[in-house]
Amino acid sequence: MESMYDCYKLNNGVRIPCIGFGTYKAAAGNGAEGIETALRAGYRYFDTAAFYQNEEDIGRAVIRSGIDRKELFLSSKVWSGDLGEEGTRRSFENSLEKLQTDYLDLYLIHWPCPNHDYKDWKHLVLETWKVMEELCREGRIRAAGVSNFLPQHLEVLAENSEMVPAVDQIEFHPGHTQEMTVSYCQERGIIVQAWSPLGRKRVLEHELLTELSEKYGVSPAQLCIRYAVQRGVIPLPKASSYDRMKQNQDVFGFEISREDMYRIGTMPPAGWSGEHPDFARVRF
Ligand SMILES: NC(=O)c1ccc[n+]([C@@H]2O[C@H](COP(=O)([O-])OP(=O)(O)OC[C@H]3O[C@@H](n4cnc5c(N)ncnc54)[C@H](OP(=O)(O)O)[C@@H]3O)[C@@H](O)[C@H]2O)c1
C-alpha cells in the first residue's frame, strides 16, 4: 500500500480503500462541517452507523461536495437493537434515505447481539445475515460484513450460511490487538478493520509508542495507523481538524521494522475501551 487510495480486494472482488475516515462524533455539534473538512482533506471512505446519528450530515456533506458517488466508499451498520429481518430492512432503508444514496458500498452488523446476556442471539444474527445476503443479491449493497464478531460468532455464520462476511470491524490498536480474532479472519479471507485505531487517544502516550515515534520521526497516532496498515488491517481514524486528518493519512513514508512490529504486537494490554460482545461493559 502506498497511499490511502490503494485498495484491498474483498472476498467478492469489490475494492476497498486501505484507510477510511471514522465518523463517530465527527459531525457532533457541527453538522456536516466535520465531514466536509474530511472530504477536503481527501478522505473518500466514510465509516458510519445508524447509531452515530450522523448519516444525514454525511449525506448533506457529500451532496454539497459535488463529488461523484462512484468515487466514494460509504459504509453503515445496523444497530444491535434492530437485528432481525424487519428491523434490518427498516434500518437499511433509513440509512439510505439519510445518506441520500441508493446503495451502500458496505453494510455491517454492528454487534452480534442486543446485549451480552441475550440468549437467542444466534437466531437473530442468522435472520439478519439472510437480509444482508438478499441486499447483496438485489445490488443494494456491494458487500456485507460484521463488526465486533469474535470467532464464536463468526462460526455461527460459517456453519449456517453461504456468504462469508467481507470484513470484521473490531477494536484494534497497540495494546489491544485481538490476535485470535485477527488470525481467524485473515486465515479465511475476511478483512479486519480497526475501530479506535488510536485507542481513542488512550494509548498515544504509552512509553513504547513515544519511544518509537521519536525513532521514526512520526507522531504516535501515525505509528498506530501505520501499525494497522502493516498488519493488513484497515484503520478508521477519526479526527476533528484538517491538520490531523492530513497527518493520519501521511503514513506511507516510513516502515516499522519487523522487530518493532513484534514489540508493538506484544506490549502489555493498554487502552481497551471496556467493550466486549459477551460481557457487560467494563467502566474504567
Ligand atoms: N464498530 C464499532 O463498534 C465501533 C466502535 C467505535 C468506533 N468505531 C469507528 O471507528 C472510528 C474511530 O474510532 P474512535 O473515534 O473511537 O477513536 P480513534 O480514531 O482511535 O481516536 C479518535 C481520537 O483521537 C484523536 N486524534 C485523531 N488524530 C489524532 C492525531 N493525529 N494526534 C492526536 N490525536 C488524534 C481525536 O481527536 P480530535 O477529534 O479532537 O481530533 C479523537 O479524540 C469511529 O469514528 C467509528 O467510525 C466503530
The ligand as a MOL file (V3000), in Angstrom:
LIG
                    3D

  0  0  0     0  0            999 V3000
M  V30 BEGIN CTAB
M  V30 COUNTS 48 52 0 0 0
M  V30 BEGIN ATOM
M  V30 1 N -17.8680 -0.8130 15.1300 0
M  V30 2 C -17.8540 -0.2810 16.3280 0
M  V30 3 O -18.4280 -0.8100 17.2860 0
M  V30 4 C -17.1030 0.9970 16.5410 0
M  V30 5 C -16.8370 1.4660 17.8290 0
M  V30 6 C -16.1290 2.6470 17.9660 0
M  V30 7 C -15.6650 3.3220 16.8330 0
M  V30 8 N -15.9550 2.8490 15.5830 0 CHG=1
M  V30 9 C -15.4760 3.5430 14.3490 0
M  V30 10 O -14.0710 3.7580 14.4460 0
M  V30 11 C -13.8110 5.1380 14.2860 0
M  V30 12 C -12.5720 5.5670 15.0440 0
M  V30 13 O -12.6510 5.2530 16.3970 0
M  V30 14 P -12.7690 6.3510 17.5600 0
M  V30 15 O -13.3930 7.5630 17.0020 0
M  V30 16 O -13.4010 5.6760 18.7100 0 CHG=-1
M  V30 17 O -11.2690 6.6140 18.0140 0
M  V30 18 P -9.8390 6.8750 17.3470 0
M  V30 19 O -9.9450 7.1350 15.9010 0
M  V30 20 O -8.9560 5.8040 17.8390 0
M  V30 21 O -9.4220 8.1960 18.1070 0
M  V30 22 C -10.0530 9.4190 17.8980 0
M  V30 23 C -9.4400 10.4050 18.8880 0
M  V30 24 O -8.0700 10.6090 18.5420 0
M  V30 25 C -7.8270 11.9840 18.3450 0
M  V30 26 N -6.8770 12.1270 17.2320 0
M  V30 27 C -7.1070 11.9130 15.9160 0
M  V30 28 N -5.9920 12.0890 15.1920 0
M  V30 29 C -5.0230 12.4430 16.0650 0
M  V30 30 C -3.6500 12.7660 15.9220 0
M  V30 31 N -3.0660 12.7410 14.7350 0
M  V30 32 N -2.9410 13.0910 17.0450 0
M  V30 33 C -3.5420 13.1050 18.2570 0
M  V30 34 N -4.8290 12.7930 18.4560 0
M  V30 35 C -5.5830 12.4650 17.3740 0
M  V30 36 C -9.1700 12.5960 18.0320 0
M  V30 37 O -9.1810 13.9220 18.4800 0
M  V30 38 P -9.9100 15.0980 17.6650 0
M  V30 39 O -11.2300 14.5550 17.2140 0
M  V30 40 O -10.0030 16.1760 18.6730 0
M  V30 41 O -9.0200 15.4480 16.5020 0
M  V30 42 C -10.1120 11.7460 18.8530 0
M  V30 43 O -10.1790 12.2050 20.1920 0
M  V30 44 C -15.1040 5.7970 14.7930 0
M  V30 45 O -15.1800 7.1540 14.4360 0
M  V30 46 C -16.1260 4.9100 14.1670 0
M  V30 47 O -16.2790 5.2140 12.7900 0
M  V30 48 C -16.6490 1.7040 15.4280 0
M  V30 END ATOM
M  V30 BEGIN BOND
M  V30 1 1 1 2
M  V30 2 2 2 3
M  V30 3 1 2 4
M  V30 4 1 4 5
M  V30 5 2 4 48
M  V30 6 2 5 6
M  V30 7 1 6 7
M  V30 8 2 7 8
M  V30 9 1 8 9
M  V30 10 1 8 48
M  V30 11 1 9 10
M  V30 12 1 9 46
M  V30 13 1 10 11
M  V30 14 1 11 12
M  V30 15 1 11 44
M  V30 16 1 12 13
M  V30 17 1 13 14
M  V30 18 2 14 15
M  V30 19 1 14 16
M  V30 20 1 14 17
M  V30 21 1 17 18
M  V30 22 2 18 19
M  V30 23 1 18 20
M  V30 24 1 18 21
M  V30 25 1 21 22
M  V30 26 1 22 23
M  V30 27 1 23 24
M  V30 28 1 23 42
M  V30 29 1 24 25
M  V30 30 1 25 26
M  V30 31 1 25 36
M  V30 32 1 26 27
M  V30 33 1 26 35
M  V30 34 2 27 28
M  V30 35 1 28 29
M  V30 36 1 29 30
M  V30 37 2 29 35
M  V30 38 1 30 31
M  V30 39 2 30 32
M  V30 40 1 32 33
M  V30 41 2 33 34
M  V30 42 1 34 35
M  V30 43 1 36 37
M  V30 44 1 36 42
M  V30 45 1 37 38
M  V30 46 2 38 39
M  V30 47 1 38 40
M  V30 48 1 38 41
M  V30 49 1 42 43
M  V30 50 1 44 45
M  V30 51 1 44 46
M  V30 52 1 46 47
M  V30 END BOND
M  V30 END CTAB
M  END
